Amino acid sequence: MQVAELFWVDAEVGSDELWTAKQQKWWYEIVKGDINSVAIRCRGCRKEEKLRKSEARNVHFEGLAKKGKKP
């Protein structure tokens, strides 16, 4: 698979980012990421989004536990 470095703008903070050919090769060939997928968040924003989702999930499960339901 031939890939070229790709410049893009982060969807959260608007910073200019570079998706290197090495990163793309890892994503498409090693991880088997969808061929139509592209990066939209920088590493820092992805980390924050992952934390936000984790916290929201924990709040949800705590609410279920209070109601006596299993997740």
C-alpha positions as a Markdown table, in Angstrom:
| # | Residue | x | y | z |
|---|---|---|---|---|
| 1 | Met | 0.0 | 0.0 | 0.0 |
| 2 | Gln | 1.4 | 3.3 | -1.0 |
| 3 | Val | 0.7 | 6.2 | 1.3 |
| 4 | Ala | 1.7 | 9.9 | 1.4 |
| 5 | Glu | 2.0 | 12.1 | 4.4 |
| 6 | Leu | -1.3 | 13.8 | 5.1 |
| 7 | Phe | -1.8 | 17.2 | 6.6 |
| 8 | Trp | -5.1 | 17.8 | 8.5 |
| 9 | Val | -6.6 | 20.2 | 11.0 |
| 10 | Asp | -7.6 | 18.9 | 14.5 |
| 11 | Ala | -11.4 | 19.0 | 14.9 |
| 12 | Glu | -11.2 | 20.0 | 18.6 |
| 13 | Val | -8.5 | 22.6 | 18.9 |
| 14 | Gly | -7.9 | 23.5 | 15.2 |
| 15 | Ser | -4.1 | 22.7 | 15.3 |
| 16 | Asp | -2.4 | 21.7 | 12.1 |
| 17 | Glu | -1.3 | 18.1 | 12.3 |
| 18 | Leu | 0.6 | 15.6 | 10.2 |
| 19 | Trp | -0.3 | 12.0 | 9.7 |
| 20 | Thr | 2.9 | 10.4 | 8.6 |
| 21 | Ala | 3.3 | 7.6 | 6.2 |
| 22 | Lys | 4.7 | 5.4 | 9.1 |
| 23 | Gln | 1.6 | 6.2 | 11.2 |
| 24 | Gln | -0.7 | 5.4 | 8.3 |
| 25 | Lys | 1.1 | 2.1 | 7.6 |
| 26 | Trp | 0.6 | 1.1 | 11.3 |
| 27 | Trp | -3.1 | 2.0 | 11.2 |
| 28 | Tyr | -4.0 | 0.4 | 8.0 |
| 29 | Glu | -1.7 | -2.7 | 7.9 |
| 30 | Ile | -1.0 | -3.6 | 11.5 |
| 31 | Val | -4.2 | -2.5 | 13.3 |
| 32 | Lys | -6.3 | -3.2 | 10.2 |
| 33 | Gly | -8.1 | 0.1 | 10.5 |
| 34 | Asp | -10.8 | 1.0 | 8.0 |
| 35 | Ile | -9.3 | 2.1 | 4.7 |
| 36 | Asn | -11.7 | 5.0 | 4.6 |
| 37 | Ser | -10.9 | 6.3 | 8.0 |
| 38 | Val | -8.8 | 9.4 | 8.6 |
| 39 | Ala | -7.5 | 11.2 | 11.7 |
| 40 | Ile | -9.6 | 14.0 | 13.1 |
| 41 | Arg | -8.1 | 14.5 | 16.6 |
| 42 | Cys | -4.5 | 15.0 | 17.7 |
| 43 | Arg | -3.0 | 12.6 | 20.3 |
| 44 | Gly | -3.8 | 15.0 | 23.2 |
| 45 | Cys | -7.5 | 15.4 | 22.1 |
| 46 | Arg | -7.9 | 11.6 | 21.6 |
| 47 | Lys | -6.5 | 11.1 | 25.1 |
| 48 | Glu | -9.0 | 13.6 | 26.6 |
| 49 | Glu | -11.9 | 12.1 | 24.6 |
| 50 | Lys | -11.0 | 8.6 | 25.9 |
| 51 | Leu | -11.0 | 9.9 | 29.5 |
| 52 | Arg | -14.3 | 11.8 | 29.0 |
| 53 | Lys | -16.0 | 8.6 | 27.7 |
| 54 | Ser | -14.5 | 6.5 | 30.5 |
| 55 | Glu | -15.8 | 8.9 | 33.1 |
| 56 | Ala | -19.3 | 9.0 | 31.5 |
| 57 | Arg | -19.4 | 5.2 | 31.4 |
| 58 | Asn | -18.5 | 5.1 | 35.1 |
| 59 | Val | -21.2 | 7.5 | 36.0 |
| 60 | His | -23.7 | 5.5 | 33.9 |
| 61 | Phe | -22.7 | 2.2 | 35.7 |
| 62 | Glu | -22.9 | 3.9 | 39.1 |
| 63 | Gly | -26.4 | 5.0 | 38.3 |
| 64 | Leu | -27.3 | 1.5 | 37.3 |
| 65 | Ala | -25.8 | 0.1 | 40.5 |
| 66 | Lys | -28.0 | 2.5 | 42.5 |
| 67 | Lys | -31.0 | 1.2 | 40.8 |
| 68 | Gly | -30.0 | -2.4 | 41.5 |
| 69 | Lys | -29.4 | -3.3 | 37.8 |
| 70 | Lys | -26.3 | -5.0 | 36.5 |
| 71 | Pro | -24.4 | -3.4 | 33.5 |
